[in-house]
């Protein structure tokens, strides 16, 4: 069976909270997702993600630390068409140039506290990881997660 949901971690583990996506992927790997869900760490290699998306998925969930000017550790769920996140926008633009269609693309982002050099998440972002795992799991099963969705989101 071809995976129909891709959960993609984006970010740099050497920049503190920018490693949010990688940490969520680690927890998801332990959570035992259904067989139609593929998880992958793209680090900062968004070009590889765009190429992989041309293979076709019904839903793609991008995990990223993205500042929105809210309290650190706050999760936001947006449609990629509504995001102004550098990584998400770059992936979608490149995918369109390649003639691909990623289906429904969602961005689950976490407000970072610190993206300076260094390993490890801040306490606020680390505390948000279990909630992010729950949101991704619910989305993978086709449920609507109980999460405040930012304005202008069509999820």
Secondary structure, DSSP 8 states (H G I E B T S, - for coil): ----EEEEEES-TTBGGGGHHHHHHHHHHHH---TTEEEEEEET-HHHHHHHHTT--SEEEEEEE---SS-TT-EEEEETTT---HHHHHHHHHHHHTT----EEEEEEE--S--SSBSS--HHHHHHHHHHHHHHHHHHTT----S---TT---
